[in-house]
């Protein structure tokens, strides 16, 4: 019998480290609606605090509506 690891089995701390290595805007658009856990992690202030959207020419409306300014 094979054991498979599901991404949902990974601790939040490890997922957060992985998310920090990804492009933040792509991360927000890809994971925000997966489930509540991913939503909470992707909108963590530590992850988005340095998000600079002024250089992005095509800002999706989801970003403007959902990012909390610190």
DSSP file (Angstrom, degrees, kcal/mol; ACC not computed):
  #  RESIDUE AA STRUCTURE BP1 BP2  ACC     N-H-->O    O-->H-N    N-H-->O    O-->H-N    TCO  KAPPA ALPHA  PHI   PSI    X-CA   Y-CA   Z-CA
    1    1 A X              0   0    0      0, 0.0     2,-0.3     0, 0.0     0, 0.0   0.000 360.0 360.0 360.0 132.3    0.0    0.0    0.0
    2    2 A X        -     0   0    0      2,-0.0     2,-0.5     0, 0.0     0, 0.0  -0.716 360.0-142.0 -94.9 141.3    1.4    3.4   -1.0
    3    3 A X        -     0   0    0     -2,-0.3     2,-0.4     2,-0.0     0, 0.0  -0.887  17.4-162.5-100.5 129.5    1.2    6.4    1.3
    4    4 A X        -     0   0    0     -2,-0.5     2,-0.6     2,-0.0    -2,-0.0  -0.903  12.3-136.5-113.6 140.2    0.5    9.7   -0.5
    5    5 A X        -     0   0    0     -2,-0.4     2,-0.3     3,-0.0    -2,-0.0  -0.833  16.0-153.7 -95.6 127.4    1.0   13.1    0.9
    6    6 A X    >   -     0   0    0     -2,-0.6     3,-2.4     1,-0.1     4,-0.4  -0.771  23.1-124.0 -96.5 144.2   -1.7   15.6    0.3
    7    7 A X  G >  S+     0   0    0     -2,-0.3     3,-1.1     1,-0.3    -1,-0.1   0.796 112.2  63.5 -58.6 -26.8   -0.8   19.3    0.3
    8    8 A X  G 3  S+     0   0    0      1,-0.2    -1,-0.3     4,-0.0     4,-0.1   0.644  93.4  63.1 -72.4 -13.2   -3.4   19.8    3.0
    9    9 A X  G <  S+     0   0    0     -3,-2.4     2,-0.3     2,-0.1    -1,-0.2   0.604  81.1  99.4 -83.7 -12.6   -1.3   17.6    5.3
   10   10 A X  S <  S-     0   0    0     -3,-1.1     5,-0.0    -4,-0.4    -3,-0.0  -0.562  83.9-108.5 -77.3 135.3    1.6   20.1    5.2
   11   11 A X    >>  -     0   0    0     -2,-0.3     4,-2.2     1,-0.1     3,-0.6  -0.240  24.2-115.1 -62.2 151.9    1.8   22.3    8.3
   12   12 A X  H 3> S+     0   0    0      1,-0.2     4,-2.8     2,-0.2     5,-0.2   0.862 114.4  59.1 -54.6 -39.6    0.9   26.0    7.9
   13   13 A X  H 3> S+     0   0    0      1,-0.2     4,-1.6     2,-0.2    -1,-0.2   0.891 108.4  44.0 -60.6 -40.5    4.4   27.1    8.7
   14   14 A X  H <> S+     0   0    0     -3,-0.6     4,-2.1     2,-0.2    -1,-0.2   0.912 113.2  50.8 -71.9 -43.3    5.8   25.1    5.8
   15   15 A X  H  X S+     0   0    0     -4,-2.2     4,-3.0     1,-0.2    -2,-0.2   0.907 108.4  53.2 -59.5 -41.4    3.1   26.2    3.4
   16   16 A X  H  X S+     0   0    0     -4,-2.8     4,-2.0     1,-0.2    -1,-0.2   0.906 107.6  50.6 -62.0 -41.5    3.8   29.8    4.4
   17   17 A X  H  X S+     0   0    0     -4,-1.6     4,-0.6     2,-0.2    -1,-0.2   0.890 112.3  47.6 -62.7 -39.4    7.5   29.4    3.6
   18   18 A X  H >X S+     0   0    0     -4,-2.1     3,-1.3     1,-0.2     4,-0.5   0.932 110.0  52.2 -65.7 -45.9    6.6   27.9    0.2
   19   19 A X  H >< S+     0   0    0     -4,-3.0     3,-1.2     1,-0.3    -2,-0.2   0.847 101.3  61.3 -60.4 -35.1    4.2   30.8   -0.5
   20   20 A X  H 3< S+     0   0    0     -4,-2.0    -1,-0.3     1,-0.3    -2,-0.2   0.746 101.0  54.5 -64.8 -22.6    6.9   33.3    0.3
   21   21 A X  H << S+     0   0    0     -3,-1.3    -1,-0.3    -4,-0.6    -2,-0.2   0.601  98.2  81.4 -85.5 -12.2    9.0   32.0   -2.6
   22   22 A X  S << S-     0   0    0     -3,-1.2     2,-0.4    -4,-0.5     3,-0.0  -0.490  97.9 -86.4 -93.7 162.3    6.2   32.4   -5.1
   23   23 A X     >  -     0   0    0     -2,-0.2     4,-2.5     1,-0.1     5,-0.2  -0.542  39.7-141.6 -64.6 123.4    5.1   35.5   -7.0
   24   24 A X  H  > S+     0   0    0     -2,-0.4     4,-2.6     1,-0.2     5,-0.2   0.879  95.9  49.0 -62.8 -42.5    2.6   37.2   -4.6
   25   25 A X  H  > S+     0   0    0      2,-0.2     4,-2.2     1,-0.2    -1,-0.2   0.926 114.1  46.2 -65.4 -43.6    0.1   38.4   -7.2
   26   26 A X  H  > S+     0   0    0      1,-0.2     4,-2.0     2,-0.2    -2,-0.2   0.894 111.7  53.1 -64.0 -38.9   -0.1   34.9   -8.8
   27   27 A X  H  X S+     0   0    0     -4,-2.5     4,-2.5     2,-0.2     5,-0.4   0.931 108.8  48.9 -61.0 -46.6   -0.3   33.3   -5.4
   28   28 A X  H  X S+     0   0    0     -4,-2.6     4,-1.3     1,-0.2    -2,-0.2   0.918 114.7  44.2 -60.5 -44.5   -3.3   35.5   -4.5
   29   29 A X  H  < S+     0   0    0     -4,-2.2    -1,-0.2     1,-0.2    -2,-0.2   0.799 118.8  43.4 -72.8 -27.1   -5.1   34.8   -7.7
   30   30 A X  H  < S+     0   0    0     -4,-2.0    -2,-0.2    -5,-0.2    -1,-0.2   0.845 124.6  25.2 -86.9 -35.7   -4.4   31.1   -7.6
   31   31 A X  H >X S+     0   0    0     -4,-2.5     3,-1.4    -5,-0.2     4,-0.6   0.550  89.3  92.9-112.6  -9.0   -5.0   30.1   -4.0
   32   32 A X  T 3< S+     0   0    0     -4,-1.3     7,-0.1    -5,-0.4    -1,-0.1   0.830  97.6  35.5 -61.1 -32.1   -7.4   32.6   -2.4
   33   33 A X  T 34 S+     0   0    0     -4,-0.2    -1,-0.3    -5,-0.2     3,-0.1   0.261  89.3  94.8-106.4  12.8  -10.5   30.6   -3.2
   34   34 A X  T <4 S-     0   0    0     -3,-1.4     2,-0.3     1,-0.3    -2,-0.1   0.975 103.9 -43.8 -67.1 -53.8   -9.2   27.0   -2.7
   35   35 A X     X  -     0   0    0     -4,-0.6     4,-2.3    -3,-0.1    -1,-0.3  -0.955  61.4 -87.8-164.4 175.8  -10.3   26.8    0.8
   36   36 A X  H  > S+     0   0    0     -2,-0.3     4,-2.6     1,-0.2     5,-0.2   0.869 122.1  55.0 -63.7 -36.8  -10.4   28.9    4.0
   37   37 A X  H  > S+     0   0    0      2,-0.2     4,-2.3     1,-0.2    -1,-0.2   0.948 110.8  43.3 -62.9 -49.2   -7.0   27.7    5.1
   38   38 A X  H  > S+     0   0    0      2,-0.2     4,-3.0     1,-0.2     5,-0.2   0.886 112.6  54.2 -65.0 -38.0   -5.3   28.8    1.9
   39   39 A X  H  X S+     0   0    0     -4,-2.3     4,-1.6     1,-0.2    -1,-0.2   0.944 109.8  46.9 -59.0 -47.9   -7.3   32.1    1.9
   40   40 A X  H  < S+     0   0    0     -4,-2.6    -2,-0.2     1,-0.2    -1,-0.2   0.907 115.2  46.2 -61.4 -43.0   -6.1   32.8    5.4
   41   41 A X  H >< S+     0   0    0     -4,-2.3     3,-1.3     1,-0.2    -2,-0.2   0.902 111.0  50.6 -68.9 -41.4   -2.5   32.0    4.6
   42   42 A X  H 3< S+     0   0    0     -4,-3.0    -1,-0.2     1,-0.3    -2,-0.2   0.774 113.1  46.3 -71.3 -23.8   -2.3   33.9    1.3
   43   43 A X  T 3< S+     0   0    0     -4,-1.6    -1,-0.3    -5,-0.2     2,-0.2   0.140  79.1 134.8-103.3  20.1   -3.7   37.1    2.9
   44   44 A X    X>  -     0   0    0     -3,-1.3     4,-1.8     1,-0.1     3,-1.4  -0.513  61.9-129.6 -65.4 131.4   -1.4   36.9    5.9
   45   45 A X  H 3> S+     0   0    0      1,-0.3     4,-1.5    -2,-0.2    -1,-0.1   0.810 106.7  59.9 -55.5 -31.4    0.0   40.4    6.5
   46   46 A X  H 34 S+     0   0    0      1,-0.2    -1,-0.3     2,-0.2     4,-0.2   0.816 108.6  44.5 -66.6 -28.5    3.5   39.0    6.7
   47   47 A X  H <4 S+     0   0    0     -3,-1.4     3,-0.2    -6,-0.2    -2,-0.2   0.857 123.7  31.4 -83.2 -37.1    3.2   37.7    3.1
   48   48 A X  H >< S+     0   0    0     -4,-1.8     3,-1.7     1,-0.2    -2,-0.2   0.432  87.9  98.3-104.1   1.0    1.5   40.8    1.5
   49   49 A X  T 3< S+     0   0    0     -4,-1.5    -1,-0.2     1,-0.3    21,-0.1   0.823  92.3  39.0 -61.3 -31.4    3.1   43.6    3.5
   50   50 A X  T 3  S+     0   0    0     -3,-0.2     2,-0.4    -4,-0.2    -1,-0.3   0.202  82.1 137.3-103.0  15.9    5.7   44.4    0.9
   51   51 A X    <   -     0   0    0     -3,-1.7     2,-0.7     1,-0.1    -3,-0.1  -0.476  36.0-164.5 -67.0 121.2    3.4   43.8   -2.1
   52   52 A X        +     0   0    0     -2,-0.4     3,-0.3     1,-0.1    -1,-0.1  -0.915  18.7 167.4-111.9 107.2    4.1   46.5   -4.6
   53   53 A X    >   +     0   0    0     -2,-0.7     3,-0.9     1,-0.2    -1,-0.1   0.374  56.0  91.1-100.6   3.9    1.3   46.7   -7.2
   54   54 A X  T 3  S+     0   0    0      1,-0.2    -1,-0.2     3,-0.0     5,-0.0   0.734  86.1  51.8 -72.3 -20.5    2.3   50.0   -8.7
   55   55 A X  T 3  S+     0   0    0     -3,-0.3     2,-0.5     2,-0.0    -1,-0.2   0.488  87.0  98.2 -93.3  -2.9    4.5   48.4  -11.3
   56   56 A X    <   -     0   0    0     -3,-0.9     3,-0.3     1,-0.2    -3,-0.0  -0.746  56.2-163.5 -89.1 124.8    1.8   46.0  -12.5
   57   57 A X  S    S+     0   0    0     -2,-0.5     2,-0.6     1,-0.3    -1,-0.2   0.837  82.4  41.4 -78.3 -32.1    0.1   47.2  -15.6
   58   58 A X  S    S-     0   0    0      2,-0.0     2,-0.6     0, 0.0    -1,-0.3  -0.806  73.7-174.9-120.1  90.3   -3.0   45.0  -15.4
   59   59 A X        -     0   0    0     -2,-0.6     2,-0.1    -3,-0.3    -6,-0.0  -0.734  22.8-131.0 -88.1 123.9   -4.2   44.8  -11.8
   60   60 A X    >>  -     0   0    0     -2,-0.6     4,-1.1     1,-0.1     3,-1.1  -0.446  16.6-122.6 -71.1 146.4   -7.0   42.4  -11.4
   61   61 A X  H 3> S+     0   0    0      1,-0.3     4,-2.1     2,-0.2     5,-0.2   0.771 107.1  68.7 -63.3 -25.6  -10.0   43.8   -9.4
   62   62 A X  H 3> S+     0   0    0      1,-0.2     4,-1.8     2,-0.2    -1,-0.3   0.876  98.7  51.5 -61.9 -34.5   -9.7   41.0   -6.8
   63   63 A X  H <> S+     0   0    0     -3,-1.1     4,-2.1     2,-0.2    -1,-0.2   0.946 109.3  47.2 -67.2 -48.8   -6.4   42.5   -5.6
   64   64 A X  H  < S+     0   0    0     -4,-1.1    -1,-0.2     1,-0.2    -2,-0.2   0.891 117.1  43.7 -62.2 -40.4   -7.7   46.0   -5.1
   65   65 A X  H  < S+     0   0    0     -4,-2.1    -1,-0.2     1,-0.1    -2,-0.2   0.817 121.3  35.9 -74.7 -31.6  -10.8   44.8   -3.3
   66   66 A X  H  < S+     0   0    0     -4,-1.8     2,-0.4    -5,-0.2    -2,-0.2   0.677  87.1  95.6-105.3 -18.7   -9.2   42.2   -1.1
   67   67 A X     <  -     0   0    0     -4,-2.1     2,-0.5    -5,-0.2   -24,-0.0  -0.614  64.8-142.0 -80.1 128.0   -5.8   43.4    0.0
   68   68 A X        -     0   0    0     -2,-0.4     2,-0.4   -25,-0.1    -2,-0.1  -0.753  14.7-130.4 -88.3 128.7   -5.9   45.2    3.3
   69   69 A X              0   0    0     -2,-0.5   -20,-0.1     1,-0.1    -1,-0.0  -0.648 360.0 360.0 -80.8 132.6   -3.6   48.1    3.5
   70   70 A X              0   0    0     -2,-0.4    -1,-0.1   -21,-0.1   -21,-0.0   0.434 360.0 360.0 -92.2 360.0   -1.3   48.0    6.6
